Amino acid sequence: VQLQASGGGLVQPGGSLRLSCTHSSSRLSFKQMGWYRQAPGKQRELVGSISRGGSINYDDSVRGRFTISRDSAKNTMYLQMNSLKSEDTAVYYCNRSPPEPTKWGQGTQVTVSS
C-alpha cells in the first residue's frame, strides 16, 4: 500500500500551502518519515524528515519556510509551506526516510506561479 500525499495546487509566489500525507494501515509515527519533491527534469530530492522521536531536519533550500509536523491521532504527516517560490514548483511525495521504493504514491503537484 502506498503513501498518499495531497493538498497541492496552484499558488502565487509568496503564498502558502499545506500538504498532508497518510497511510491506510501503517502507523506513520513508528517510522522516520520524509517529504520529497521532484521538479521537471530533476532528480527527486529530500525536502525534510521527521524521526520517530520528533526530530526534524530540512534541506537548506526550504529551512525557515517549510515546517514538517505530525498528528499521530490522525496518522497524518504535514508539510506547511510558506513564502513559496517558483523554484518550489514540483511534485511532492511522502515516504519513509530513507525511502522505500514500493511506498511511492502519485504525489501531489505544487505549482508556484503568478
N, C-alpha and C positions, 0 to 999 in steps of 0.2 A: 504494500500500500504506500502510495506516495504522499509526500508532504505538500500541502496546498497553501500557496501564497495568494493573497487577494488584497484589494484596496488600491490598485494602481489607477492611473488616469492621466489626463492632460492638465497641466498646471503651468501658470506663468512663472517666469524667473522670480525668485524671492518668496514663492508660495510654499505651502506645506501639504504633506500627505501623510497618512498613517497606514502602513501595511500590516496585515495580520498573517499569521502562519498557524495552521492547525494540522492535527493528525488524528485520524479517526480512532486509532486503537493504541498508539504508543504514547506514553507519558513524556512530553517534551522536557519536563523538568528533570528527568532522570538522565538526560544526556547533555553533553556540551553541544550547543546549537549555534548555527551561524546564518547570517544573511549574506547573500551573494548577488552579484549583478553581472550582466553581460551586455555590453554595448555593441552596436553593429560593427562588425569587422574586428572585434577584440575578443580576447580570451575572457572566460568567466573569472571574476575576482572576488575575494572575500571582502565584504564591507565591514563586518564586525561579528563578534561572537560573544556568547554568554555561557559561562561554565555552570556546572551543577550547583556550585555554591553561590552563584550570582555575580561572579567577577566578569566584568565586561571589558572588551578591547575593541578598538576601532582602527580602521585604516586612516592614515593621515589625511586623506582627501575628504573625509566626512567628519572627522573629530570636531566636536563643538557645534555641529549642525544636526547630526543624526543621533537618536537615542534608542537603544535597544532595551526592551523590558519584557517581563513575562508574567502572566497571570496563571498560576498553577491550577486554580479552581476551574478556570475555563479551558485549561490545556491549550493555551494560546500564547504565542510569542509575537511581539510587536516591533515595528521599526517606525519610529516617529521621525519624519524627515522635514526639517525646516530650512529656510534660506536656500531653497533649491536652485541649482544652476543648470544651464543647458548641458553641461558635461555629466550631469547625473542621469541623463536620459539613458535608459537601459531596460532590459527585462530583469526583474528582481526575483530571486528564488530564496527559499529557505531549505536548509538541510542540516544534518549533523555536522559537527566540526571536529575532525576532518570529515569531508562529505562522504556519504555512502552512495555509490553510483546508482543503485536501484531506487533511491529515495527522491531523485529529482522529479519534481512536478512540472506543470506547464509554465509556472512563473506568472508574474503579473507585470504588464507593461507600464512603465513610468515615462512620460514624455514631458519635458520641460521646454516650453516654447511660448513666445509671445505671439 
